[in-house]
Amino acid sequence: MPHRLAASLALLSFAACLYVGGVQAGNPFGTTVQRALLAMAGTYVIGLIVGAMGQKMIEENVKSAEKKLLDSRTDARTPDR
């Protein structure tokens, strides 16, 4: 999951930088591509960090839900009398 998120964000960042740097600002091709590649690399690293944090959070929530489910099953089996 982190790699997919990072790659998607990096490609989106690359495309946005190409459009803004090349079409809107009118920069030369080499400058535009260099800045877009730097933005893509930086965004990939940030995406990896955010994706890893998200995956860790999901895993912790799943473990917590499984524990609650297991606890509720064991509580139902104990006699109340």
Backbone torsions as a table, in degrees:
resi	resn	phi	psi	omega
1	MET	NA	-44.9	-179.3
2	PRO	-61.0	-36.4	-178.4
3	HIS	-69.7	-37.9	178.4
4	ARG	-66.0	-44.0	178.7
5	LEU	-63.0	-45.4	-178.9
6	ALA	-63.4	-43.3	-179.8
7	ALA	-65.6	-41.1	179.5
8	SER	-64.2	-45.5	178.9
9	LEU	-65.3	-38.5	-179.3
10	ALA	-66.0	-42.4	178.5
11	LEU	-67.5	-37.7	176.5
12	LEU	-63.9	-42.8	177.7
13	SER	-63.4	-42.2	178.9
14	PHE	-60.8	-47.2	-179.7
15	ALA	-64.1	-41.0	179.4
16	ALA	-64.8	-41.5	179.3
17	CYS	-67.6	-37.5	176.4
18	LEU	-62.3	-43.4	-178.6
19	TYR	-67.6	-50.1	-176.6
20	VAL	-69.9	-44.2	-177.5
21	GLY	-73.5	-33.0	-177.0
22	GLY	-94.0	-51.9	-174.9
23	VAL	-79.2	-50.4	-174.4
24	GLN	-75.7	-46.6	-175.1
25	ALA	-87.0	-22.0	179.3
26	GLY	74.2	28.5	177.9
27	ASN	-72.3	159.6	175.5
28	PRO	-64.3	158.8	-175.7
29	PHE	-58.8	-47.4	-177.8
30	GLY	-61.0	-43.6	179.2
31	THR	-65.1	-42.4	-179.1
32	THR	-62.8	-47.5	-178.3
33	VAL	-68.0	-39.0	178.8
34	GLN	-62.3	-46.2	179.7
35	ARG	-67.0	-37.3	179.4
36	ALA	-66.9	-39.3	177.8
37	LEU	-66.9	-39.2	176.6
38	LEU	-64.6	-41.7	177.8
39	ALA	-64.9	-38.5	178.7
40	MET	-64.0	-43.5	180.0
41	ALA	-64.7	-44.1	178.8
42	GLY	-64.4	-41.4	179.8
43	THR	-68.1	-32.7	177.5
44	TYR	-63.5	-44.0	179.4
45	VAL	-63.5	-45.5	178.7
46	ILE	-62.6	-41.2	178.2
47	GLY	-62.9	-37.6	176.5
48	LEU	-63.2	-42.1	-179.7
49	ILE	-66.2	-47.3	-179.9
50	VAL	-64.7	-40.7	178.8
51	GLY	-64.5	-40.2	178.2
52	ALA	-66.1	-39.8	177.5
53	MET	-64.7	-41.9	178.7
54	GLY	-64.3	-42.2	179.2
55	GLN	-64.8	-41.1	178.3
56	LYS	-62.8	-41.3	179.6
57	MET	-64.4	-41.7	178.6
58	ILE	-64.7	-43.6	179.2
59	GLU	-61.9	-40.4	178.7
60	GLU	-65.9	-40.3	178.9
61	ASN	-66.0	-38.1	178.5
62	VAL	-66.5	-43.7	178.0
63	LYS	-61.6	-40.9	178.9
64	SER	-64.7	-42.8	179.1
65	ALA	-65.9	-40.3	177.7
66	GLU	-63.4	-39.5	179.4
67	LYS	-65.8	-42.9	178.2
68	LYS	-62.7	-41.2	179.0
69	LEU	-64.8	-42.9	178.7
70	LEU	-65.6	-41.7	178.2
71	ASP	-64.4	-39.1	-179.6
72	SER	-68.9	-32.3	177.1
73	ARG	-69.5	-40.1	-179.5
74	THR	-72.4	-32.9	177.5
75	ASP	-68.3	-33.1	-178.9
76	ALA	-72.5	-25.6	-178.2
77	ARG	-82.7	-20.9	-179.5
78	THR	-75.8	138.5	-178.9
79	PRO	-72.6	142.3	179.3
80	ASP	-88.8	-8.4	-173.7
81	ARG	-97.0	NA	NA
